[in-house]
Amino acid sequence: MYRIAELALGAAQSAGATYVDARVVHKSRQDVQVKNGAVDVVASAHSAGIGVRVLCDGAWGFAATCDMADAAVMETAQQAVEIARASARTMIRPVELSPVDAAVDEVSHQAALDPFQVPIAEKIDLLLSCDAAMNVPGVAVRQGSVNCTREEKWFASSEGARLWQERIATGAGIEATAAAAGEVQRRSYPASHGGQKACRGWELVEELALQDHGKRVATEAVALLDAEPCPQGKMDIILTGSQLALQVHETCGHPVELDRVLGTEASFAGRSFLTLDKLCSLRYGSEVVNIVADATVPGALGSFGYDDEGVPAQRVRIVCDGVFCGYLTSRETAPTLGRSSNGCMRADGWNRSPIIRMTNINLLPGGGGALADLIRGTDDGLLMFENRSWSIDDRRLNFQFGCELAYRIQGGEIAGMVRNPSYQGNTPEFWGACDAVCGEEEWQVWGVPNCGKGEPMQVMEVGHGVAPARFRQVTVGVAR
Ligand SMILES: [Zn+2]
């Protein structure tokens, strides 16, 4: 495959490109879903092609093809140069890339059990057993899914980089929806919106033990129908697992993408309140809030060996003792800060140009101990689980999240189930009200497989490591 990539490099350079990179990508995906005791989806897809990105006359050009014949690849490379020349006519300033060592390397996947080798019948049997466990009176819809993705990628640049990377990711989840008298309630495991996903193999699905949680999620969904509505007002809240991961994703991960800050990306609530003047000066959160972007966490969904500019995976500080101190950058944007790229450029397949994407944006564990300790130390509050809805403004400043379930905490003890819980806040005020993050023993990385960005939309797999955290006197109410 390097031969094809090098053919593209040569053709683009002959046509006048001053920089070229070529990515040959093979991507496969398999989805198995069961709904209400029947197989709902068994699907697989495969895609292969080459994308060529060039700089010519100081501007970017990109072209891609799934025709891997020599002539088609060379023509595609020449087309990328033509596009760059055309773009240069309206250029504001020429692109300058921060330097990177041209690496030659191979990075294998981290799956112990290849999920594509597990028979589809075994996947269906697992989901049917979960479905049966969720079949309790009052549950109207039972759903379960497993999916896996494999990507093999050859990256070559005119600077000499030659990188082969292989990646396997596996995901799974179940959910039960109960309905009665106009009320609809859903519970999911291990996370809402499709479950958990990681750069691991079938061993992840085995560890999740989905079938052991079927009855619980179904029973909770039914119990929520008659639960007390969420109280309104100001209250302490404890966020857990995938909900806290989504909180980090929306209010930290997206606003620290430097292309949004510089105004070259604006889709999907796409700007940022974290403007350049705030770097190393804005108090983003309290002193217990420490956030890193870490593409090196083994098995995490946002991990890789090198990004799609050939920059090695890194661990960089984003928030240090509450102070905002770093962005997610690319080779083009990093010089704005006088820095080198921290390796966040990724493309959704061969036919898309890379843009700045989250890696694993992780809230580091704190000194809050176990979740039980946090609950014991809370006099009057809410313990919230799994996301149900969210909204956020264009600058990622004001937000509202609804959760599937909350428990009322009174006098340090769980005091009953609450339905339709929601909370709202302003990003720096909210993180400023964080007074405790649980310790290492509660810390876990959650995969977000469907982060959308760009036009045309690129879907990216990212991750968030979190341990449950408490936020004091947050505005809570009934989700609408
Ligand atoms: Zn996202």
Residues whose N, C-alpha, C, O or C-beta is under 5 A from the ligand:
A	BS01	ZN	C451 G452
